[in-house]
Amino acid sequence: MILKATIQEDAIAKEILKLQKRAYKVEAELIGFNGIPPLHETLEQLQQSNEVFFVYMEGEVISGAIAIEYNHTCIHISRVMVDPSSFRKGIARTLLTHVEEQTEEGVPLLVSTGSRNFPAIRLYTSMGYERIGTKDIEEGLSLVLLRKQ
């Protein structure tokens, strides 16, 4: 079940932050870069974000989450995270599909991931996202930028 999450509620934010740390630790290992901002984010920083969060619930447990940011021309998918114990269950795909179904026709969706995060890149491209470029962040880290119309 997918629910909209109120990130300002401490209990929900704490669970999302725990999930985020577990999920992004795996990404950091995949891309060989431990400086991914979500790994170092505090509860207060998370709660101050302007993102809209949706969570994937397995019973009473948050197994995945997605966050989006709206602007006048697109929707930016800013976070996609799945608990490592729930990998390969289709949770990320389900969360992405949920966002796509909520998006007005013609509004593009943008997402980025580490250029060496091959599982994420495969997922996005399999869902129709197209590579639109790469962005060097710092030495040892570049992002792949993807878009779906």
Secondary structure, DSSP 4 states (H G I P E B T S, - for coil): -EEEE-TTSHHHHHHHHHHHHHHHHHHHHHHT-S--HHHH--HHHHHT---EEEEEEETTEEEEEEEEEE-SS-EEEEEEEE-GGGTTSSHHHHHHHHHHHHSPTT--EEEEEETT-HHHHHHHHHTT-EEEEEEEEETTEEEEEEEE-
